[in-house]
Amino acid sequence: MNNNYIDFLNKFGENHWLQTLQTLLSEIHAVDRSAVQIWFRFYPLELARALQTTEDKAKLVQQFVLQGDYELTNQIDSSHRFLYGHRFWADVKKAIEARAENFSGENADLANQIKQIVQTVSEKTKTDKSLLVAIVAVGLMTLTQVGFDTFKNASGKTEKPRGLMNNSPQKIINERAKDDSQGIFGFLKTVDKKWTVRYESSKSGDGKFKMTNDEEIASGAQRDQSQNWREADIRCGEGVIPVECRSAACGTCWIGVLKGAEKLSEVSTRERKQMKIHGYRQGDDAKPILRLACQARANGSISIVIPPWNGVFGKKIYGNVADVELEPATTSAKKLRETISSATENN
């Protein structure tokens, strides 16, 4: 294989990728607009590069307190299952491989590369281009992180869309935007209002749970004991969302908000600072698309996606703010907190 394409992709850092994604947002269908931004934050390029270039990967994993599936190598065909564009993955993957093998490098531009591959797949599958931009961008980032041989050796097979995702893009948007009916006198209710949280998880599948008005998302998830969550994900001791401390200290309960970010409480100073420490690129919005489930309170129905890993790498990867003192709620959380504190110190 001609390595020119990998060399070309490797010229761009994480910030350039995120900036390119921003320039393309208006061309991405609304069904995947938040999802693709979440995906790029679930699988940050700078973390992947740090793990690839370190002389002692096991030591770095320990320093970053990484838990779960934090690398794309074993998730090439599945990491993007929460995108509508996931259903086009087989064709997108083939188009990316063909582009990589025939790349000349002349007048190359990252945004244009995405658009050209989108055009190829659109013509072949007769699919609206707006439904392909996100999954093509994801595919190119995946190729960048795993390398051509590993990328090509992945099967390209995907699961058939199920549940809500087995619908048209507009119906998915409409369903995600709906709030639960509170009955004929619902407008009079306050504390006893009930909201639905739709979740998507690569480990626990898709589902729903209920929460009361102005309740933290993690608390609502904890009440759902419909299955043994730990069997699917060892991090999940109390519900489908991994939770350790409930004080924004451990970072295990980070989530992406696919729909309904505006229905959540504003992010607090503590939550924002901890998100930076952990390396989760939340953004500067008052109600961003990445949140800590133990801190975000819901005032309406929302749709979320749960990442398959967590860690603490913000200071060493991005040079983020210093740590803050928080009081963990449990003994295990205290131990994890001490490990995290050690991980955020410069060696």
C-alpha positions in Angstrom: 0.0 0.0 0.0 1.2 3.5 -0.8 1.8 5.2 2.6 1.3 8.7 1.2 -2.3 8.8 2.5 -1.4 7.8 6.0 1.4 10.4 5.9 -1.1 13.0 4.7 -3.6 12.2 7.5 -0.9 12.2 10.1 0.0 15.8 9.3 -3.2 17.0 11.1 -3.5 17.2 14.9 -6.7 16.8 16.9 -7.5 20.5 16.8 -7.3 20.6 13.0 -9.7 17.6 12.8 -12.2 19.3 15.2 -12.0 22.6 13.2 -12.6 20.7 10.0 -15.6 19.0 11.5 -17.0 22.4 12.5 -16.7 23.7 8.9 -18.7 20.6 7.7 -21.4 20.7 10.4 -23.9 22.5 8.1 -23.5 19.7 5.6 -24.2 17.0 8.1 -27.8 15.8 8.5 -29.2 16.8 11.9 -29.6 13.1 12.9 -25.8 12.8 13.2 -24.7 16.4 13.9 -24.3 15.9 17.6 -23.4 12.2 17.3 -20.3 12.8 15.2 -19.0 15.6 17.5 -19.5 13.2 20.4 -17.7 10.4 18.6 -14.6 12.6 18.0 -14.4 13.3 21.7 -15.0 9.7 22.7 -11.9 8.8 20.6 -9.4 11.7 20.9 -6.5 11.6 18.5 -3.9 13.0 20.9 -4.6 10.2 23.4 -4.3 7.6 20.7 -1.0 9.1 19.6 0.3 9.2 23.2 -0.4 5.5 23.6 1.2 4.6 20.3 4.4 6.5 20.8 5.2 5.8 24.5 8.0 3.4 25.3 6.0 1.9 28.2 2.3 1.6 27.2 1.3 -0.3 30.3 2.7 2.4 32.5 1.0 5.2 30.6 -2.3 3.3 30.8 -1.9 3.1 34.5 -0.9 6.8 34.8 -4.0 7.8 32.8 -6.2 5.5 34.9 -7.7 4.1 31.6 -10.5 1.7 32.1 -12.6 -0.1 29.4 -12.2 0.0 25.6 -10.2 3.2 25.0 -8.6 2.1 21.7 -10.3 1.8 18.3 -8.3 -1.2 17.1 -11.0 -3.7 18.3 -13.9 -1.4 17.5 -13.3 -0.4 13.9 -16.7 -1.7 12.7 -18.7 -0.9 15.9 -17.5 2.3 17.6 -19.9 4.4 15.5 -23.0 2.3 16.0 -24.8 5.3 17.5 -24.5 7.2 14.3 -27.2 6.9 11.7 -24.5 6.7 9.1 -23.3 3.5 10.6 -25.5 1.6 8.3 -23.4 2.8 5.3 -20.1 1.7 6.9 -19.3 -1.2 4.6 -19.4 1.1 1.5 -17.7 3.9 3.3 -14.8 1.6 4.4 -14.3 0.3 0.9 -14.2 3.8 -0.5 -11.7 5.0 2.1 -9.5 2.0 1.3 -9.6 2.7 -2.4 -8.7 6.4 -1.8 -5.8 5.4 0.4 -4.4 3.0 -2.2 -4.7 5.6 -5.0 -3.8 8.8 -3.2 -1.5 11.2 -5.1 -1.3 14.0 -2.6 -1.8 16.8 -5.0 -3.8 19.8 -3.7 -4.8 17.7 -0.7 -7.1 19.2 1.9 -8.8 17.3 4.8 -12.3 18.7 4.3 -12.1 18.1 0.6 -10.9 14.5 1.1 -14.0 13.9 3.2 -16.3 15.5 0.6 -14.7 13.5 -2.3 -15.2 10.2 -0.5 -18.8 11.2 0.4 -19.4 12.0 -3.3 -18.1 8.5 -4.3 -20.3 6.7 -1.8 -23.3 8.8 -2.5 -23.1 8.0 -6.2 -22.7 4.3 -5.5 -25.4 3.9 -2.9 -27.8 6.6 -4.1 -27.7 8.1 -0.6 -28.1 11.7 0.3 -24.6 13.2 1.0 -25.7 14.8 4.2 -26.2 11.3 5.7 -22.6 10.3 4.8 -20.4 13.2 5.8 -20.3 12.2 9.5 -19.5 8.5 9.0 -16.8 9.3 6.4 -15.1 11.7 8.8 -15.3 9.0 11.5 -13.8 6.5 9.0 -10.9 8.7 8.2 -10.1 9.3 11.8 -10.3 5.6 12.5 -7.9 4.9 9.7 -5.5 7.6 11.1 -5.5 5.9 14.6 -5.3 2.3 13.6 -3.3 2.3 10.4 -4.1 1.0 7.0 -3.4 -2.7 7.5 -5.5 -3.0 10.6 -8.2 -0.9 9.1 -8.4 -3.0 5.9 -8.3 -6.3 7.9 -11.5 -5.4 9.7 -14.5 -7.1 8.3 -16.6 -4.1 7.6 -19.7 -5.9 8.8 -22.3 -4.1 10.9 -25.3 -5.1 12.9 -28.7 -4.3 11.5 -30.1 -1.1 13.0 -32.5 -1.8 15.8 -35.0 0.0 18.0 -35.3 3.7 17.3 -32.3 3.6 14.9 -34.3 1.3 12.6 -36.3 4.4 11.4 -36.0 7.3 9.0 -33.6 10.1 10.1 -36.5 12.5 10.6 -38.5 10.1 12.8 -35.4 9.5 14.9 -35.0 13.3 15.4 -38.7 13.6 16.2 -38.7 10.8 18.8 -35.6 12.1 20.5 -37.1 15.5 20.8 -40.3 14.3 22.5 -41.0 14.8 26.2 -43.1 12.4 28.2 -46.8 13.3 28.5 -47.5 14.1 32.2 -51.3 13.6 31.8 -54.1 16.1 31.6 -52.8 18.1 34.6 -49.2 17.6 33.8 -48.6 21.4 33.6 -49.3 21.6 37.3 -46.8 19.0 38.3 -43.4 19.9 39.8 -41.3 17.4 41.6 -43.2 14.3 40.5 -42.7 14.8 36.8 -41.1 11.8 35.1 -38.8 11.9 32.1 -37.4 9.2 29.8 -33.7 8.8 29.2 -32.9 6.9 26.0 -29.4 5.4 26.1 -27.1 3.7 23.6 -24.2 1.7 24.9 -21.8 -0.5 23.0 -21.6 -2.8 26.0 -25.1 -2.9 27.4 -27.1 -2.3 24.2 -29.9 0.3 23.8 -32.7 1.0 26.2 -34.6 3.5 28.4 -34.9 4.4 32.1 -37.1 6.9 33.9 -36.0 9.8 36.1 -37.8 12.4 38.1 -37.7 16.1 37.3 -34.4 17.9 38.2 -32.8 14.6 39.2 -29.2 13.7 38.3 -29.0 11.4 35.3 -26.9 8.9 37.3 -29.5 8.6 40.0 -32.2 7.7 37.5 -29.9 5.1 35.9 -29.2 3.5 39.3 -32.9 2.7 40.0 -33.1 0.6 36.8 -32.1 -2.9 38.1 -33.7 -4.7 35.2 -30.5 -6.6 34.5 -27.0 -7.3 35.9 -25.2 -4.4 34.4 -21.8 -5.5 35.6 -22.0 -8.6 33.4 -21.8 -6.4 30.4 -19.4 -3.8 31.8 -17.3 -4.4 34.9 -17.4 -0.6 35.5 -21.2 -0.6 36.0 -21.9 -1.4 39.6 -25.1 0.6 40.1 -26.7 0.9 36.7 -26.1 1.2 33.0 -24.0 4.3 33.5 -20.6 3.6 35.3 -20.5 5.6 38.5 -17.8 5.7 41.2 -18.0 8.8 43.4 -21.0 11.1 42.5 -19.0 14.2 43.2 -17.5 14.8 39.8 -14.2 13.4 41.0 -13.7 10.1 39.2 -14.9 10.9 35.6 -16.4 7.4 35.1 -19.9 8.7 34.4 -19.2 10.9 31.4 -21.8 10.7 28.7 -22.6 12.2 25.3 -25.9 14.0 24.9 -27.4 13.1 21.5 -30.5 15.1 22.0 -31.8 17.3 24.8 -28.7 19.1 26.0 -30.8 22.2 26.5 -33.0 20.3 28.9 -30.1 19.7 31.3 -28.9 22.0 34.1 -26.1 24.3 33.3 -22.6 22.9 33.8 -21.1 24.0 37.1 -17.6 25.3 37.6 -16.6 22.1 39.3 -18.0 19.8 36.6 -16.3 21.9 33.8 -13.0 21.8 35.6 -13.1 18.1 36.3 -14.0 17.4 32.6 -10.9 19.3 31.6 -8.7 17.4 34.1 -10.0 14.1 32.8 -9.4 15.2 29.2 -13.1 15.1 28.0 -13.4 18.0 25.6 -16.7 19.3 26.7 -16.6 22.7 25.1 -17.5 26.1 26.5 -21.3 26.0 26.1 -23.4 26.5 29.2 -25.1 23.2 28.3 -22.6 21.2 26.3 -22.9 17.8 24.6 -20.5 16.1 27.0 -21.6 15.8 30.7 -21.0 14.0 33.9 -24.1 12.1 34.6 -23.7 12.5 38.4 -23.9 16.3 38.0 -26.3 17.0 35.1 -30.0 17.3 36.2 -32.7 16.8 33.6 -35.8 18.8 33.1 -37.1 16.9 30.1 -36.5 13.7 28.2 -33.1 13.2 26.7 -31.1 10.8 24.5 -27.6 9.9 25.5 -24.7 7.6 24.5 -22.4 6.0 27.0 -18.7 5.7 26.2 -17.0 2.3 26.7 -14.1 3.7 28.7 -13.0 6.4 31.0 -9.6 7.9 32.1 -7.8 11.0 33.3 -5.3 12.5 30.8 -6.3 16.1 30.4 -3.3 17.7 32.1 -0.6 15.6 30.4 -2.3 15.5 26.9 -3.8 19.0 26.7 -2.0 20.9 29.5 -5.3 21.6 31.3 -6.0 23.2 34.6 -4.7 22.0 38.0 -6.7 19.6 40.1 -9.3 20.6 42.7 -10.1 19.0 46.1 -13.3 17.0 46.1 -14.6 14.7 48.7 -15.3 11.2 47.3 -18.5 9.4 48.5 -17.1 5.9 49.0 -13.9 4.1 50.0 -13.4 2.8 46.4 -14.0 6.3 45.1 -11.4 7.7 47.5 -8.8 5.2 46.3 -9.6 6.0 42.7 -9.4 9.7 43.5 -5.9 9.3 44.9 -4.8 7.4 41.8 -6.3 10.2 39.6 -4.5 12.9 41.7 -1.2 11.1 41.1 -1.9 10.8 37.4 -2.5 14.6 37.0 0.9 15.4 38.5 3.7 16.2 36.2 6.6 13.7 36.3 
